[in-house]
């Protein structure tokens, strides 16, 4: 990769803080709050998440609770697309469908309104982090259960050493920053 392309990524990486032993011992949490607080860093991150999909007909962007909301709504705005939230069970007011998935440190469940995705819609899924791939795989399943077509996946950070990408084979996945080692 050219130096011109590497410099912005190095600057973004400097805005990501490692928090050891969170949410449990042995996990090194990638804290993006310093990046979110930095106007140039936030703007660059959103643009890099948007760029691979600018020329595609994206109808709706989907983001999972909660950091997926932050980046997803900004990317949706950039693409002139709608935004659909995926939330924890019990947080959405209308009828939902749900999917259970495995995290790197346990299990969880996500829900989406049953009418949030229309059949044939081109959907971009956006999140801050890809770890084991469980959250994103469950999100893809929820989109497809509604008849949507997963046009792509964009994440700010990929923890490559956890091999989450393997759960998402067949999907067009773009990661901005990849950590290959723990």
C-alpha positions as CSV (number, residue, x, y, z in Angstrom):
1,X,0.0,0.0,0.0
2,X,1.3,3.5,-0.8
3,X,2.5,5.8,1.9
4,X,-0.3,8.3,1.0
5,X,-2.9,5.6,1.8
6,X,-1.1,4.4,4.9
7,X,-0.8,7.8,6.7
8,X,-4.6,8.3,7.3
9,X,-4.8,4.7,8.6
10,X,-1.9,5.3,11.0
11,X,-3.6,8.5,12.2
12,X,-6.9,6.6,12.8
13,X,-5.1,3.8,14.6
14,X,-3.6,6.4,17.0
15,X,-7.2,7.3,18.0
16,X,-8.1,3.8,19.0
17,X,-7.3,3.0,22.7
18,X,-6.6,-0.5,24.0
19,X,-8.4,-1.3,27.2
20,X,-7.1,-4.6,28.8
21,X,-9.4,-7.0,30.5
22,X,-12.6,-5.5,29.3
23,X,-15.4,-6.7,29.4
24,X,-13.7,-9.6,31.1
25,X,-10.1,-10.8,31.8
26,X,-8.1,-11.7,28.8
27,X,-10.0,-9.4,26.3
28,X,-8.3,-6.3,25.0
29,X,-11.2,-4.0,24.1
30,X,-10.6,-1.6,21.1
31,X,-12.1,1.7,22.4
32,X,-13.1,4.0,19.6
33,X,-14.4,6.9,21.8
34,X,-11.2,8.9,21.2
35,X,-11.7,8.5,17.5
36,X,-15.4,9.6,17.9
37,X,-14.3,12.7,19.8
38,X,-11.8,13.8,17.1
39,X,-13.6,15.6,14.2
40,X,-11.0,14.8,11.6
41,X,-10.7,11.2,12.7
42,X,-14.5,10.6,12.8
43,X,-14.9,12.2,9.3
44,X,-12.1,10.1,7.8
45,X,-13.5,6.9,9.4
46,X,-17.0,7.6,8.0
47,X,-15.6,8.4,4.5
48,X,-13.4,5.3,4.4
49,X,-16.4,3.2,5.4
50,X,-18.5,4.8,2.7
51,X,-16.0,4.9,-0.2
52,X,-16.2,1.3,-1.4
53,X,-20.0,1.6,-1.8
54,X,-20.4,5.0,-3.4
55,X,-21.0,3.7,-6.9
56,X,-23.4,1.0,-5.8
57,X,-27.2,1.3,-5.5
58,X,-27.6,0.9,-1.7
59,X,-31.2,1.3,-0.5
60,X,-30.6,1.0,3.2
61,X,-27.8,0.8,5.7
62,X,-28.2,-1.5,8.7
63,X,-26.2,-1.0,11.9
64,X,-26.3,-3.2,15.1
65,X,-26.6,-1.7,18.5
66,X,-24.9,0.4,19.5
67,X,-21.8,1.5,17.8
68,X,-23.2,0.4,14.4
69,X,-25.7,3.2,14.9
70,X,-23.0,5.8,15.0
71,X,-21.2,4.8,11.8
72,X,-24.3,3.4,10.1
73,X,-26.3,6.6,10.1
74,X,-23.4,8.6,8.9
75,X,-22.7,6.2,6.1
76,X,-26.4,6.1,5.2
77,X,-26.4,9.9,4.9
78,X,-23.4,9.8,2.7
79,X,-25.1,7.3,0.4
80,X,-28.5,9.0,0.4
81,X,-29.9,5.7,1.8
82,X,-32.2,4.9,4.7
83,X,-31.0,3.5,8.0
84,X,-32.4,0.5,9.9
85,X,-31.3,-0.3,13.5
86,X,-30.7,-3.8,14.8
87,X,-31.2,-3.9,18.5
88,X,-31.2,-6.1,21.6
89,X,-34.5,-7.9,22.2
90,X,-37.2,-5.8,23.8
91,X,-35.8,-2.5,22.6
92,X,-37.9,-2.2,19.4
93,X,-41.6,-1.2,19.7
94,X,-43.1,-3.1,16.8
95,X,-43.1,-6.8,15.9
96,X,-39.6,-8.3,15.5
97,X,-37.7,-11.2,14.3
98,X,-34.5,-12.2,16.1
99,X,-31.3,-14.2,15.8
100,X,-29.1,-15.6,18.5
101,X,-25.3,-15.6,18.0
102,X,-22.0,-16.3,19.7
103,X,-19.6,-13.6,20.8
104,X,-15.9,-14.0,21.6
105,X,-17.0,-13.9,25.3
106,X,-20.5,-15.4,25.4
107,X,-23.9,-15.4,23.6
108,X,-26.3,-12.6,22.7
109,X,-29.4,-12.0,20.6
110,X,-30.4,-9.3,18.1
111,X,-33.8,-8.2,16.7
112,X,-35.1,-6.2,13.8
113,X,-38.6,-5.0,12.9
114,X,-40.3,-7.5,10.7
115,X,-41.1,-4.8,8.1
116,X,-37.7,-3.0,8.3
117,X,-36.3,-4.6,5.2
118,X,-38.3,-5.0,2.0
119,X,-37.7,-7.8,-0.4
120,X,-35.0,-7.0,-3.0
121,X,-33.6,-4.0,-1.1
122,X,-29.8,-3.6,-1.5
123,X,-28.4,-3.5,2.1
124,X,-25.1,-2.4,3.4
125,X,-24.2,-3.5,6.9
126,X,-22.0,-1.2,8.9
127,X,-20.3,-1.7,12.3
128,X,-17.3,-0.6,14.3
129,X,-15.7,-4.0,14.8
130,X,-15.6,-7.5,13.4
131,X,-14.3,-10.0,15.9
132,X,-15.6,-13.6,15.8
133,X,-18.2,-12.6,13.2
134,X,-21.2,-13.7,15.2
135,X,-22.9,-10.3,15.4
136,X,-22.4,-9.6,11.7
137,X,-23.5,-13.0,10.6
138,X,-26.7,-12.7,12.7
139,X,-27.3,-9.3,11.2
140,X,-26.9,-10.7,7.7
141,X,-29.4,-13.5,8.6
142,X,-31.9,-10.9,9.8
143,X,-31.6,-8.9,6.6
144,X,-31.9,-11.9,4.4
145,X,-34.9,-13.2,6.4
146,X,-36.7,-10.0,5.4
147,X,-35.8,-10.5,1.7
148,X,-33.0,-8.1,1.6
149,X,-29.8,-8.6,-0.4
150,X,-26.6,-8.0,1.5
151,X,-24.7,-5.8,-0.9
152,X,-21.7,-5.4,1.4
153,X,-20.3,-5.2,4.9
154,X,-18.1,-2.3,6.1
155,X,-16.3,-2.3,9.5
156,X,-13.9,0.1,10.9
157,X,-11.8,-2.5,12.8
158,X,-11.3,-6.2,12.0
159,X,-9.6,-8.4,14.6
160,X,-8.2,-10.7,12.0
161,X,-6.7,-13.1,14.6
162,X,-10.2,-14.1,15.6
163,X,-11.0,-15.2,12.0
164,X,-14.5,-13.7,11.9
165,X,-14.2,-13.2,8.2
166,X,-14.5,-16.9,7.7
167,X,-18.2,-16.8,9.0
168,X,-18.9,-14.2,6.4
169,X,-17.4,-15.9,3.3
170,X,-19.5,-15.0,0.2
171,X,-20.1,-11.5,1.4
172,X,-18.3,-8.4,0.1
173,X,-16.5,-7.4,3.3
174,X,-14.4,-4.2,3.7
175,X,-12.4,-3.5,6.9
176,X,-10.5,-0.2,7.3
177,X,-8.1,-1.3,10.1
178,X,-7.0,-4.9,10.6
179,X,-5.3,-6.2,13.8
180,X,-3.8,-9.5,12.9
181,X,-2.3,-10.2,16.3
182,X,-3.7,-10.1,19.8
